[in-house]
Each structure stands twice: as C-alpha cells, then as structure tokens.
Amino acid sequence: MLAHCTPCHFPGGEKDQLDTYDRVLSRIDDILDRTQRDTAGKGFMPFKLKKPALREGELAIFFKWMEDGMLEK
C-alpha cells in the first residue's frame, strides 16, 4: 500500500498518518470507503490520483484482513 498512500499519509506528509497498525485499524472504514469511491468523485483517495488507485486485489487484502479479525500479525 506504500505505493498508494505515500507521501501524504506517512511521516512528513500533509495528511493523517497511516504508518502503524493502530492508525490503520482506527481508520479502516474510512480507508475502504474512500478508496472505493468513483475516481472522479469527491473524497476519493488517493487524492486527485497523485498516486495510482488501489486495484481490486489490493482492496481484497483489506477485506480478508477484516474477515480474519484484523490481527496485527
């Protein structure tokens, strides 16, 4: 996910950091919502497509992680 979320959501970026398990866990619903919106719609991430949109297989990783109980490791 680094290819999609940096540099905005990591240390030194201008947005909320998503560089730890706890930070991602606390924002997972918002992450999934915003990465699945229409790319031309308001609030879509990555913002203004500065980075490539997440592919279906990459989003599936998040859904599988949730299905498995969102374990840290």
HTML snippet that shows the backbone in 3Dmol.js (N, CA, C, O; Angstrom):
<script src="https://3Dmol.org/build/3Dmol-min.js"></script>
<div id="view" style="width:600px;height:400px;position:relative"></div>
<script>
const pdb = `
ATOM      1  N   MET A   1       0.814  -1.199   0.000  1.00  0.00           N
ATOM      2  CA  MET A   1       0.000   0.000   0.000  1.00  0.00           C
ATOM      3  C   MET A   1       0.860   1.267   0.000  1.00  0.00           C
ATOM      4  O   MET A   1       0.367   2.368  -0.246  1.00  0.00           O
ATOM      5  N   LEU A   2       2.140   1.092   0.278  1.00  0.00           N
ATOM      6  CA  LEU A   2       3.029   2.250   0.274  1.00  0.00           C
ATOM      7  C   LEU A   2       2.983   3.009  -1.039  1.00  0.00           C
ATOM      8  O   LEU A   2       3.068   4.237  -1.052  1.00  0.00           O
ATOM      9  N   ALA A   3       2.851   2.289  -2.138  1.00  0.00           N
ATOM     10  CA  ALA A   3       2.830   2.938  -3.440  1.00  0.00           C
ATOM     11  C   ALA A   3       1.622   3.851  -3.615  1.00  0.00           C
ATOM     12  O   ALA A   3       1.637   4.746  -4.460  1.00  0.00           O
ATOM     13  N   HIS A   4       0.585   3.631  -2.828  1.00  0.00           N
ATOM     14  CA  HIS A   4      -0.648   4.397  -2.987  1.00  0.00           C
ATOM     15  C   HIS A   4      -0.827   5.482  -1.926  1.00  0.00           C
ATOM     16  O   HIS A   4      -1.474   6.498  -2.180  1.00  0.00           O
ATOM     17  N   CYS A   5      -0.264   5.275  -0.755  1.00  0.00           N
ATOM     18  CA  CYS A   5      -0.578   6.138   0.384  1.00  0.00           C
ATOM     19  C   CYS A   5       0.523   7.147   0.718  1.00  0.00           C
ATOM     20  O   CYS A   5       0.278   8.120   1.432  1.00  0.00           O
ATOM     21  N   THR A   6       1.716   6.920   0.211  1.00  0.00           N
ATOM     22  CA  THR A   6       2.796   7.864   0.472  1.00  0.00           C
ATOM     23  C   THR A   6       2.853   8.865  -0.668  1.00  0.00           C
ATOM     24  O   THR A   6       2.448   8.523  -1.779  1.00  0.00           O
ATOM     25  N   PRO A   7       3.313  10.027  -0.461  1.00  0.00           N
ATOM     26  CA  PRO A   7       3.884  10.571   0.752  1.00  0.00           C
ATOM     27  C   PRO A   7       2.867  11.236   1.671  1.00  0.00           C
ATOM     28  O   PRO A   7       3.245  11.710   2.743  1.00  0.00           O
ATOM     29  N   CYS A   8       1.619  11.287   1.302  1.00  0.00           N
ATOM     30  CA  CYS A   8       0.627  12.052   2.070  1.00  0.00           C
ATOM     31  C   CYS A   8       0.340  11.502   3.460  1.00  0.00           C
ATOM     32  O   CYS A   8       0.169  12.288   4.392  1.00  0.00           O
ATOM     33  N   HIS A   9       0.281  10.181   3.638  1.00  0.00           N
ATOM     34  CA  HIS A   9      -0.157   9.603   4.903  1.00  0.00           C
ATOM     35  C   HIS A   9       0.962   8.955   5.709  1.00  0.00           C
ATOM     36  O   HIS A   9       0.707   8.063   6.518  1.00  0.00           O
ATOM     37  N   PHE A  10       2.179   9.388   5.498  1.00  0.00           N
ATOM     38  CA  PHE A  10       3.312   8.878   6.255  1.00  0.00           C
ATOM     39  C   PHE A  10       4.071  10.039   6.859  1.00  0.00           C
ATOM     40  O   PHE A  10       3.846  11.182   6.459  1.00  0.00           O
ATOM     41  N   PRO A  11       4.973   9.790   7.820  1.00  0.00           N
ATOM     42  CA  PRO A  11       5.693  10.886   8.472  1.00  0.00           C
ATOM     43  C   PRO A  11       6.234  11.894   7.458  1.00  0.00           C
ATOM     44  O   PRO A  11       6.859  11.540   6.459  1.00  0.00           O
ATOM     45  N   GLY A  12       5.970  13.140   7.754  1.00  0.00           N
ATOM     46  CA  GLY A  12       6.374  14.213   6.869  1.00  0.00           C
ATOM     47  C   GLY A  12       5.305  14.594   5.859  1.00  0.00           C
ATOM     48  O   GLY A  12       5.427  15.609   5.174  1.00  0.00           O
ATOM     49  N   GLY A  13       4.258  13.784   5.763  1.00  0.00           N
ATOM     50  CA  GLY A  13       3.169  14.064   4.831  1.00  0.00           C
ATOM     51  C   GLY A  13       2.213  15.091   5.402  1.00  0.00           C
ATOM     52  O   GLY A  13       2.330  15.506   6.555  1.00  0.00           O
ATOM     53  N   GLU A  14       1.274  15.488   4.578  1.00  0.00           N
ATOM     54  CA  GLU A  14       0.346  16.539   4.989  1.00  0.00           C
ATOM     55  C   GLU A  14      -0.980  16.025   5.524  1.00  0.00           C
ATOM     56  O   GLU A  14      -1.805  16.823   5.969  1.00  0.00           O
ATOM     57  N   LYS A  15      -1.209  14.727   5.495  1.00  0.00           N
ATOM     58  CA  LYS A  15      -2.477  14.132   5.935  1.00  0.00           C
ATOM     59  C   LYS A  15      -2.270  13.280   7.188  1.00  0.00           C
ATOM     60  O   LYS A  15      -1.137  13.072   7.623  1.00  0.00           O
ATOM     61  N   ASP A  16      -3.383  12.781   7.773  1.00  0.00           N
ATOM     62  CA  ASP A  16      -3.284  11.889   8.920  1.00  0.00           C
ATOM     63  C   ASP A  16      -2.374  10.721   8.575  1.00  0.00           C
ATOM     64  O   ASP A  16      -2.487  10.127   7.502  1.00  0.00           O
ATOM     65  N   GLN A  17      -1.481  10.400   9.484  1.00  0.00           N
ATOM     66  CA  GLN A  17      -0.528   9.325   9.233  1.00  0.00           C
ATOM     67  C   GLN A  17      -1.195   7.955   9.325  1.00  0.00           C
ATOM     68  O   GLN A  17      -2.025   7.709  10.200  1.00  0.00           O
ATOM     69  N   LEU A  18      -0.823   7.084   8.421  1.00  0.00           N
ATOM     70  CA  LEU A  18      -1.316   5.704   8.389  1.00  0.00           C
ATOM     71  C   LEU A  18      -0.119   4.761   8.359  1.00  0.00           C
ATOM     72  O   LEU A  18      -0.055   3.834   7.551  1.00  0.00           O
ATOM     73  N   ASP A  19       0.820   5.017   9.254  1.00  0.00           N
ATOM     74  CA  ASP A  19       2.080   4.281   9.226  1.00  0.00           C
ATOM     75  C   ASP A  19       2.213   3.232  10.327  1.00  0.00           C
ATOM     76  O   ASP A  19       3.273   2.625  10.478  1.00  0.00           O
ATOM     77  N   THR A  20       1.158   3.018  11.089  1.00  0.00           N
ATOM     78  CA  THR A  20       1.202   1.988  12.129  1.00  0.00           C
ATOM     79  C   THR A  20      -0.080   1.164  12.083  1.00  0.00           C
ATOM     80  O   THR A  20      -1.094   1.584  11.525  1.00  0.00           O
ATOM     81  N   TYR A  21      -0.005   0.006  12.672  1.00  0.00           N
ATOM     82  CA  TYR A  21      -1.164  -0.876  12.770  1.00  0.00           C
ATOM     83  C   TYR A  21      -2.345  -0.151  13.420  1.00  0.00           C
ATOM     84  O   TYR A  21      -3.454  -0.164  12.886  1.00  0.00           O
ATOM     85  N   ASP A  22      -2.106   0.478  14.567  1.00  0.00           N
ATOM     86  CA  ASP A  22      -3.197   1.135  15.293  1.00  0.00           C
ATOM     87  C   ASP A  22      -3.842   2.254  14.485  1.00  0.00           C
ATOM     88  O   ASP A  22      -5.060   2.428  14.526  1.00  0.00           O
ATOM     89  N   ARG A  23      -3.044   2.999  13.763  1.00  0.00           N
ATOM     90  CA  ARG A  23      -3.596   4.096  12.967  1.00  0.00           C
ATOM     91  C   ARG A  23      -4.445   3.573  11.814  1.00  0.00           C
ATOM     92  O   ARG A  23      -5.506   4.125  11.522  1.00  0.00           O
ATOM     93  N   VAL A  24      -3.986   2.523  11.165  1.00  0.00           N
ATOM     94  CA  VAL A  24      -4.776   1.935  10.080  1.00  0.00           C
ATOM     95  C   VAL A  24      -6.039   1.296  10.647  1.00  0.00           C
ATOM     96  O   VAL A  24      -7.123   1.456  10.086  1.00  0.00           O
ATOM     97  N   LEU A  25      -5.904   0.580  11.750  1.00  0.00           N
ATOM     98  CA  LEU A  25      -7.048  -0.073  12.376  1.00  0.00           C
ATOM     99  C   LEU A  25      -8.136   0.942  12.724  1.00  0.00           C
ATOM    100  O   LEU A  25      -9.320   0.683  12.508  1.00  0.00           O
ATOM    101  N   SER A  26      -7.738   2.088  13.260  1.00  0.00           N
ATOM    102  CA  SER A  26      -8.726   3.089  13.670  1.00  0.00           C
ATOM    103  C   SER A  26      -9.400   3.777  12.485  1.00  0.00           C
ATOM    104  O   SER A  26     -10.448   4.399  12.655  1.00  0.00           O
ATOM    105  N   ARG A  27      -8.820   3.679  11.294  1.00  0.00           N
ATOM    106  CA  ARG A  27      -9.367   4.368  10.129  1.00  0.00           C
ATOM    107  C   ARG A  27      -9.814   3.429   9.013  1.00  0.00           C
ATOM    108  O   ARG A  27     -10.119   3.886   7.912  1.00  0.00           O
ATOM    109  N   ILE A  28      -9.856   2.124   9.281  1.00  0.00           N
ATOM    110  CA  ILE A  28     -10.105   1.153   8.214  1.00  0.00           C
ATOM    111  C   ILE A  28     -11.414   1.402   7.465  1.00  0.00           C
ATOM    112  O   ILE A  28     -11.453   1.264   6.242  1.00  0.00           O
ATOM    113  N   ASP A  29     -12.469   1.759   8.163  1.00  0.00           N
ATOM    114  CA  ASP A  29     -13.745   2.001   7.483  1.00  0.00           C
ATOM    115  C   ASP A  29     -13.631   3.180   6.514  1.00  0.00           C
ATOM    116  O   ASP A  29     -14.130   3.116   5.390  1.00  0.00           O
ATOM    117  N   ASP A  30     -12.980   4.245   6.950  1.00  0.00           N
ATOM    118  CA  ASP A  30     -12.786   5.415   6.100  1.00  0.00           C
ATOM    119  C   ASP A  30     -11.862   5.090   4.925  1.00  0.00           C
ATOM    120  O   ASP A  30     -12.112   5.523   3.800  1.00  0.00           O
ATOM    121  N   ILE A  31     -10.807   4.338   5.179  1.00  0.00           N
ATOM    122  CA  ILE A  31      -9.882   3.942   4.113  1.00  0.00           C
ATOM    123  C   ILE A  31     -10.632   3.179   3.031  1.00  0.00           C
ATOM    124  O   ILE A  31     -10.506   3.487   1.846  1.00  0.00           O
ATOM    125  N   LEU A  32     -11.405   2.192   3.437  1.00  0.00           N
ATOM    126  CA  LEU A  32     -12.128   1.385   2.461  1.00  0.00           C
ATOM    127  C   LEU A  32     -13.192   2.198   1.726  1.00  0.00           C
ATOM    128  O   LEU A  32     -13.387   2.030   0.522  1.00  0.00           O
ATOM    129  N   ASP A  33     -13.868   3.065   2.444  1.00  0.00           N
ATOM    130  CA  ASP A  33     -14.879   3.906   1.805  1.00  0.00           C
ATOM    131  C   ASP A  33     -14.241   4.793   0.739  1.00  0.00           C
ATOM    132  O   ASP A  33     -14.702   4.833  -0.402  1.00  0.00           O
ATOM    133  N   ARG A  34     -13.195   5.491   1.111  1.00  0.00           N
ATOM    134  CA  ARG A  34     -12.620   6.489   0.213  1.00  0.00           C
ATOM    135  C   ARG A  34     -11.850   5.887  -0.953  1.00  0.00           C
ATOM    136  O   ARG A  34     -11.760   6.506  -2.013  1.00  0.00           O
ATOM    137  N   THR A  35     -11.301   4.706  -0.780  1.00  0.00           N
ATOM    138  CA  THR A  35     -10.556   4.085  -1.874  1.00  0.00           C
ATOM    139  C   THR A  35     -11.472   3.392  -2.869  1.00  0.00           C
ATOM    140  O   THR A  35     -11.025   3.001  -3.947  1.00  0.00           O
ATOM    141  N   GLN A  36     -12.751   3.232  -2.526  1.00  0.00           N
ATOM    142  CA  GLN A  36     -13.698   2.583  -3.428  1.00  0.00           C
ATOM    143  C   GLN A  36     -14.666   3.550  -4.093  1.00  0.00           C
ATOM    144  O   GLN A  36     -15.495   3.131  -4.901  1.00  0.00           O
ATOM    145  N   ARG A  37     -14.579   4.809  -3.775  1.00  0.00           N
ATOM    146  CA  ARG A  37     -15.455   5.798  -4.410  1.00  0.00           C
ATOM    147  C   ARG A  37     -15.097   5.939  -5.886  1.00  0.00           C
ATOM    148  O   ARG A  37     -14.033   5.510  -6.330  1.00  0.00           O
ATOM    149  N   ASP A  38     -16.002   6.544  -6.623  1.00  0.00           N
ATOM    150  CA  ASP A  38     -15.737   6.857  -8.022  1.00  0.00           C
ATOM    151  C   ASP A  38     -14.505   7.759  -8.078  1.00  0.00           C
ATOM    152  O   ASP A  38     -14.389   8.710  -7.306  1.00  0.00           O
ATOM    153  N   THR A  39     -13.592   7.456  -8.988  1.00  0.00           N
ATOM    154  CA  THR A  39     -12.340   8.208  -9.052  1.00  0.00           C
ATOM    155  C   THR A  39     -12.538   9.693  -9.338  1.00  0.00           C
ATOM    156  O   THR A  39     -11.669  10.505  -9.021  1.00  0.00           O
ATOM    157  N   ALA A  40     -13.653  10.047  -9.924  1.00  0.00           N
ATOM    158  CA  ALA A  40     -13.942  11.455 -10.199  1.00  0.00           C
ATOM    159  C   ALA A  40     -14.736  12.108  -9.074  1.00  0.00           C
ATOM    160  O   ALA A  40     -14.969  13.317  -9.090  1.00  0.00           O
ATOM    161  N   GLY A  41     -15.152  11.299  -8.093  1.00  0.00           N
ATOM    162  CA  GLY A  41     -15.994  11.806  -7.025  1.00  0.00           C
ATOM    163  C   GLY A  41     -15.227  12.488  -5.916  1.00  0.00           C
ATOM    164  O   GLY A  41     -14.017  12.315  -5.772  1.00  0.00           O
ATOM    165  N   LYS A  42     -15.954  13.265  -5.137  1.00  0.00           N
ATOM    166  CA  LYS A  42     -15.372  13.971  -4.001  1.00  0.00           C
ATOM    167  C   LYS A  42     -14.901  12.964  -2.948  1.00  0.00           C
ATOM    168  O   LYS A  42     -15.613  12.012  -2.629  1.00  0.00           O
ATOM    169  N   GLY A  43     -13.718  13.177  -2.421  1.00  0.00           N
ATOM    170  CA  GLY A  43     -13.207  12.368  -1.333  1.00  0.00           C
ATOM    171  C   GLY A  43     -12.490  11.102  -1.744  1.00  0.00           C
ATOM    172  O   GLY A  43     -12.002  10.365  -0.887  1.00  0.00           O
ATOM    173  N   PHE A  44     -12.413  10.830  -3.042  1.00  0.00           N
ATOM    174  CA  PHE A  44     -11.710   9.633  -3.494  1.00  0.00           C
ATOM    175  C   PHE A  44     -10.234   9.714  -3.121  1.00  0.00           C
ATOM    176  O   PHE A  44      -9.603  10.764  -3.233  1.00  0.00           O
ATOM    177  N   MET A  45      -9.713   8.604  -2.684  1.00  0.00           N
ATOM    178  CA  MET A  45      -8.282   8.507  -2.400  1.00  0.00           C
ATOM    179  C   MET A  45      -7.695   7.417  -3.270  1.00  0.00           C
ATOM    180  O   MET A  45      -8.319   6.372  -3.455  1.00  0.00           O
ATOM    181  N   PRO A  46      -6.535   7.635  -3.795  1.00  0.00           N
ATOM    182  CA  PRO A  46      -5.613   8.730  -3.492  1.00  0.00           C
ATOM    183  C   PRO A  46      -6.069  10.028  -4.150  1.00  0.00           C
ATOM    184  O   PRO A  46      -6.519  10.051  -5.296  1.00  0.00           O
ATOM    185  N   PHE A  47      -5.938  11.090  -3.391  1.00  0.00           N
ATOM    186  CA  PHE A  47      -6.422  12.419  -3.746  1.00  0.00           C
ATOM    187  C   PHE A  47      -5.930  12.838  -5.124  1.00  0.00           C
ATOM    188  O   PHE A  47      -4.733  12.822  -5.412  1.00  0.00           O
ATOM    189  N   LYS A  48      -6.867  13.206  -5.947  1.00  0.00           N
ATOM    190  CA  LYS A  48      -6.591  13.690  -7.307  1.00  0.00           C
ATOM    191  C   LYS A  48      -5.637  12.778  -8.066  1.00  0.00           C
ATOM    192  O   LYS A  48      -4.901  13.219  -8.950  1.00  0.00           O
ATOM    193  N   LEU A  49      -5.663  11.498  -7.704  1.00  0.00           N
ATOM    194  CA  LEU A  49      -4.861  10.483  -8.381  1.00  0.00           C
ATOM    195  C   LEU A  49      -3.377  10.829  -8.464  1.00  0.00           C
ATOM    196  O   LEU A  49      -2.714  10.549  -9.463  1.00  0.00           O
ATOM    197  N   LYS A  50      -2.868  11.446  -7.390  1.00  0.00           N
ATOM    198  CA  LYS A  50      -1.430  11.701  -7.329  1.00  0.00           C
ATOM    199  C   LYS A  50      -0.672  10.381  -7.325  1.00  0.00           C
ATOM    200  O   LYS A  50       0.487  10.310  -7.734  1.00  0.00           O
ATOM    201  N   LYS A  51      -1.334   9.363  -6.867  1.00  0.00           N
ATOM    202  CA  LYS A  51      -0.803   8.003  -6.859  1.00  0.00           C
ATOM    203  C   LYS A  51      -1.863   7.118  -7.517  1.00  0.00           C
ATOM    204  O   LYS A  51      -3.022   7.519  -7.620  1.00  0.00           O
ATOM    205  N   PRO A  52      -1.482   5.929  -7.958  1.00  0.00           N
ATOM    206  CA  PRO A  52      -2.482   5.067  -8.604  1.00  0.00           C
ATOM    207  C   PRO A  52      -3.548   4.590  -7.615  1.00  0.00           C
ATOM    208  O   PRO A  52      -3.282   4.411  -6.427  1.00  0.00           O
ATOM    209  N   ALA A  53      -4.751   4.392  -8.134  1.00  0.00           N
ATOM    210  CA  ALA A  53      -5.836   3.855  -7.316  1.00  0.00           C
ATOM    211  C   ALA A  53      -5.512   2.418  -6.926  1.00  0.00           C
ATOM    212  O   ALA A  53      -4.796   1.719  -7.645  1.00  0.00           O
ATOM    213  N   LEU A  54      -6.041   1.979  -5.785  1.00  0.00           N
ATOM    214  CA  LEU A  54      -5.853   0.593  -5.373  1.00  0.00           C
ATOM    215  C   LEU A  54      -6.589  -0.322  -6.329  1.00  0.00           C
ATOM    216  O   LEU A  54      -7.722  -0.045  -6.725  1.00  0.00           O
ATOM    217  N   ARG A  55      -5.946  -1.404  -6.693  1.00  0.00           N
ATOM    218  CA  ARG A  55      -6.572  -2.386  -7.567  1.00  0.00           C
ATOM    219  C   ARG A  55      -7.476  -3.298  -6.736  1.00  0.00           C
ATOM    220  O   ARG A  55      -7.372  -3.344  -5.510  1.00  0.00           O
ATOM    221  N   GLU A  56      -8.349  -4.010  -7.412  1.00  0.00           N
ATOM    222  CA  GLU A  56      -9.308  -4.898  -6.743  1.00  0.00           C
ATOM    223  C   GLU A  56      -8.599  -5.898  -5.823  1.00  0.00           C
ATOM    224  O   GLU A  56      -9.053  -6.143  -4.706  1.00  0.00           O
ATOM    225  N   GLY A  57      -7.501  -6.468  -6.285  1.00  0.00           N
ATOM    226  CA  GLY A  57      -6.757  -7.434  -5.479  1.00  0.00           C
ATOM    227  C   GLY A  57      -6.155  -6.815  -4.228  1.00  0.00           C
ATOM    228  O   GLY A  57      -6.057  -7.472  -3.192  1.00  0.00           O
ATOM    229  N   GLU A  58      -5.753  -5.559  -4.320  1.00  0.00           N
ATOM    230  CA  GLU A  58      -5.203  -4.862  -3.151  1.00  0.00           C
ATOM    231  C   GLU A  58      -6.301  -4.559  -2.137  1.00  0.00           C
ATOM    232  O   GLU A  58      -6.092  -4.695  -0.931  1.00  0.00           O
ATOM    233  N   LEU A  59      -7.453  -4.154  -2.619  1.00  0.00           N
ATOM    234  CA  LEU A  59      -8.584  -3.938  -1.710  1.00  0.00           C
ATOM    235  C   LEU A  59      -8.993  -5.249  -1.043  1.00  0.00           C
ATOM    236  O   LEU A  59      -9.384  -5.255   0.124  1.00  0.00           O
ATOM    237  N   ALA A  60      -8.905  -6.343  -1.767  1.00  0.00           N
ATOM    238  CA  ALA A  60      -9.262  -7.655  -1.219  1.00  0.00           C
ATOM    239  C   ALA A  60      -8.401  -8.004  -0.007  1.00  0.00           C
ATOM    240  O   ALA A  60      -8.859  -8.702   0.898  1.00  0.00           O
ATOM    241  N   ILE A  61      -7.172  -7.529   0.016  1.00  0.00           N
ATOM    242  CA  ILE A  61      -6.292  -7.766   1.174  1.00  0.00           C
ATOM    243  C   ILE A  61      -6.895  -7.150   2.422  1.00  0.00           C
ATOM    244  O   ILE A  61      -6.886  -7.773   3.484  1.00  0.00           O
ATOM    245  N   PHE A  62      -7.420  -5.936   2.312  1.00  0.00           N
ATOM    246  CA  PHE A  62      -8.056  -5.284   3.456  1.00  0.00           C
ATOM    247  C   PHE A  62      -9.290  -6.064   3.916  1.00  0.00           C
ATOM    248  O   PHE A  62      -9.487  -6.280   5.111  1.00  0.00           O
ATOM    249  N   PHE A  63     -10.116  -6.482   2.957  1.00  0.00           N
ATOM    250  CA  PHE A  63     -11.325  -7.217   3.321  1.00  0.00           C
ATOM    251  C   PHE A  63     -10.992  -8.561   3.965  1.00  0.00           C
ATOM    252  O   PHE A  63     -11.668  -8.977   4.906  1.00  0.00           O
ATOM    253  N   LYS A  64      -9.980  -9.231   3.478  1.00  0.00           N
ATOM    254  CA  LYS A  64      -9.551 -10.501   4.068  1.00  0.00           C
ATOM    255  C   LYS A  64      -9.015 -10.263   5.474  1.00  0.00           C
ATOM    256  O   LYS A  64      -9.301 -11.045   6.381  1.00  0.00           O
ATOM    257  N   TRP A  65      -8.252  -9.209   5.667  1.00  0.00           N
ATOM    258  CA  TRP A  65      -7.725  -8.851   6.979  1.00  0.00           C
ATOM    259  C   TRP A  65      -8.880  -8.615   7.957  1.00  0.00           C
ATOM    260  O   TRP A  65      -8.821  -9.064   9.102  1.00  0.00           O
ATOM    261  N   MET A  66      -9.914  -7.922   7.520  1.00  0.00           N
ATOM    262  CA  MET A  66     -11.079  -7.680   8.371  1.00  0.00           C
ATOM    263  C   MET A  66     -11.786  -8.991   8.681  1.00  0.00           C
ATOM    264  O   MET A  66     -12.158  -9.248   9.825  1.00  0.00           O
ATOM    265  N   GLU A  67     -11.968  -9.811   7.667  1.00  0.00           N
ATOM    266  CA  GLU A  67     -12.634 -11.116   7.840  1.00  0.00           C
ATOM    267  C   GLU A  67     -11.873 -11.992   8.844  1.00  0.00           C
ATOM    268  O   GLU A  67     -12.482 -12.753   9.597  1.00  0.00           O
ATOM    269  N   ASP A  68     -10.560 -11.880   8.851  1.00  0.00           N
ATOM    270  CA  ASP A  68      -9.723 -12.688   9.741  1.00  0.00           C
ATOM    271  C   ASP A  68      -9.556 -12.073  11.134  1.00  0.00           C
ATOM    272  O   ASP A  68      -8.794 -12.593  11.948  1.00  0.00           O
ATOM    273  N   GLY A  69     -10.254 -10.983  11.412  1.00  0.00           N
ATOM    274  CA  GLY A  69     -10.215 -10.399  12.744  1.00  0.00           C
ATOM    275  C   GLY A  69      -9.249  -9.258  12.924  1.00  0.00           C
ATOM    276  O   GLY A  69      -8.996  -8.844  14.056  1.00  0.00           O
ATOM    277  N   MET A  70      -8.698  -8.737  11.846  1.00  0.00           N
ATOM    278  CA  MET A  70      -7.799  -7.579  11.860  1.00  0.00           C
ATOM    279  C   MET A  70      -6.630  -7.749  12.816  1.00  0.00           C
ATOM    280  O   MET A  70      -6.278  -6.828  13.554  1.00  0.00           O
ATOM    281  N   LEU A  71      -6.039  -8.924  12.798  1.00  0.00           N
ATOM    282  CA  LEU A  71      -4.886  -9.202  13.654  1.00  0.00           C
ATOM    283  C   LEU A  71      -3.689  -8.387  13.211  1.00  0.00           C
ATOM    284  O   LEU A  71      -3.542  -8.053  12.036  1.00  0.00           O
ATOM    285  N   GLU A  72      -2.823  -8.069  14.189  1.00  0.00           N
ATOM    286  CA  GLU A  72      -1.645  -7.265  13.871  1.00  0.00           C
ATOM    287  C   GLU A  72      -0.625  -8.066  13.089  1.00  0.00           C
ATOM    288  O   GLU A  72       0.038  -7.526  12.203  1.00  0.00           O
ATOM    289  N   LYS A  73      -0.488  -9.325  13.395  1.00  0.00           N
ATOM    290  CA  LYS A  73       0.498 -10.154  12.673  1.00  0.00           C
ATOM    291  C   LYS A  73      -0.084 -11.499  12.360  1.00  0.00           C
ATOM    292  O   LYS A  73       0.587 -12.337  11.758  1.00  0.00           O
TER     293      LYS A  73
END
`;
const viewer = $3Dmol.createViewer("view");
viewer.addModel(pdb, "pdb");
viewer.setStyle({}, {cartoon: {color: "spectrum"}});
viewer.zoomTo();
viewer.render();
</script>
